[in-house]
Amino acid sequence: MERTVLPSWIQQAPPKWGIPASGKLSADEYKVICSIHLVVTLIRVWGYENEEGPQSWPFQMLLNFLDLVHSIHVLFLRETSTKLWAYYKVQILKYLRTVLELFPDVTLALNHHLAVHIVNDLEYLGPGHARSTPVFERINHRLQEIKKNGHQGKHALECTFQYTDDPR
């Protein structure tokens, strides 16, 4: 990560993102880690053929992760088209099929199902950046910082609905 040169418009991920002291990652930090840093790292760790060749489990895991990265990349673009919708759908379905092959005991979650329907969002609502909500993410983060003990107090309702810089 230290040697990776990122364009100026991409936010650097925290250097020690895997430890609790680094705190929660933002959506942008997850995006950078998963689409850049993990790609480089996993190719170095899992990408070289071993005695089993390209059929090895780590290599298949790498290919599966890259299918996910390819599909998500379409969602980050600032434009969309019928070709991109089709590409996204092929990649996300390939990713999900391979998840089930690699992990036969896993049951797909609702998010996996919804990921297939993002094609409809791209078609009817346009590129993902047009409906991105970083402002709301910051507000949610501030709301999570509010100290609370689970009991309703005299001003609990007012504190919930009034956004202030004082996270009491």
N, C-alpha and C positions, 0 to 999 in steps of 0.2 A: 504494500500500500504506500509506503514511503517513497518508493521509486516510481510510482505511477504518476504520470503527468496528465492532469485533467484539464480540459478547457476551462476558461475563466467562468463560464456560465453554469458549471456543475459544482454544487456544494461538496466540499470534502467531507467524507464520513469521519466520525471520531476514530482516532487511532486504536483505541482499546475497546472496540464496540462489543466484544463478547463477554465483558465482565460486568457484574452488577454496579460497580462504582461509576461506570460510564452513563448510567441512567437509561431512560427510554429513548429509542430511536424514533426520529420523525419519519413520515412517509417518504420524504425526499432522501433521507439517509438510507432507508431500506432499499430504495430504488438504486442508488449508487452502489451500495454493497452488493446487491443481487445481480445487477446488470453489468457491472464492471469488475469489481474486486473478486467476487466469488467465481466469475467466469475465468479470470486469469489464474486464480489459485487452483480451482478444480481441474482445469486443463493440465496444469503442472503436476497435480497429485494423481489424478485418475486417468489422464489422457494418454499416457504412454502404454503401449501394449505390453503385456507381460506374457508369461508362458501360455495363458489361455487365449491370447489374441483379443480381437475386438468383441468376442462373446463374453469377456470377463464381466463380472457383476459391477465393479467400479466403473468400467468403461460404459456399460449400459446405463448406469446412474448418471454419468456425465451427459450422455446423449439425451436422457430424459430431462435433466435440468436445462439443457440448452433448448429443447423444444419449448419449455415454459418461458425461457428468456426471449425466444423468438416471438412467441405469441404476445407477451407483455410489451415487447418493443412496439408493436403495432398500436397499442393503446397510448403510447407516449408521443406518437407522431402528431404533428400539427396539421395534418391533412388526412383525408380518408377517401376511399374509393371502393368500388365493388371488388377490384382485385385484392385490396388490402383486407376486406371483410372475409373473402374466401381464404386468403392466406392465414388469417387469424384462426378461422374455424378449423382448418386442416391442422394447424400446429397445436391448438388447445386440445382437440380430440386425440391427436397422436400422443400428447403428453398424458392425458387421462387414461388412455388405453395402456400405455406403458407403465403407469403407476400401478394399475391393477395386475399387470404381468409381473412386475418386480416385487410387489407386496400383495400377494394373494389374500392375506388375512385382513387387509384394509378395506373399509367401507368408505366410499366417497361421501363427502359432506355436502351440505347445501351450497356452500361457496363454489364447489366444483361444478355443480349443476348451473348455478347462476353465471359462471364464467363462460359457459357455452352460449348463453343468451346475450352476452355483451355485444355480439354481432348486431343485434337489434338496436342497441344504444348507438353504436357507430353509424348505423344506417339512418336512424330517425333524429338523433341528437347531435351528430357530428363528432369530431375528434374529442378525445378525453380531456384535453387541456381546457376546452371551452366550458366544462362543468366541474373543473377541479375546485376544491374547497380548502386551500391552505389557511384562509382566514378563520374558517370554522374549526379547523384542527387546532389552531393556536388558542381559540376561545375554549375548546374542550380541554386542552391541556391546562389552562388557567383554572377551569372549574375543578379539575382533578386535584389541583394543588390546595384547594380550600380545605382547611382542617375541619373535620366533622367527627362526631362520635356516634352518629346514628340516631340521636334523639332530637325531636323537634323542640326547638327553643322559642323564645319570644320573637326573635327576628329571623328564624330559619327560612321562612318563605321569602322575605325581602332579600336576604343574602343570596338566595338561589337565583333570583331573577335580576338582581342588579350586578352588573359587571363592573368591578372596580380593580384598581391596581393593588389593593390590599387583600391578599389571599388568606383572610382569617377564617 
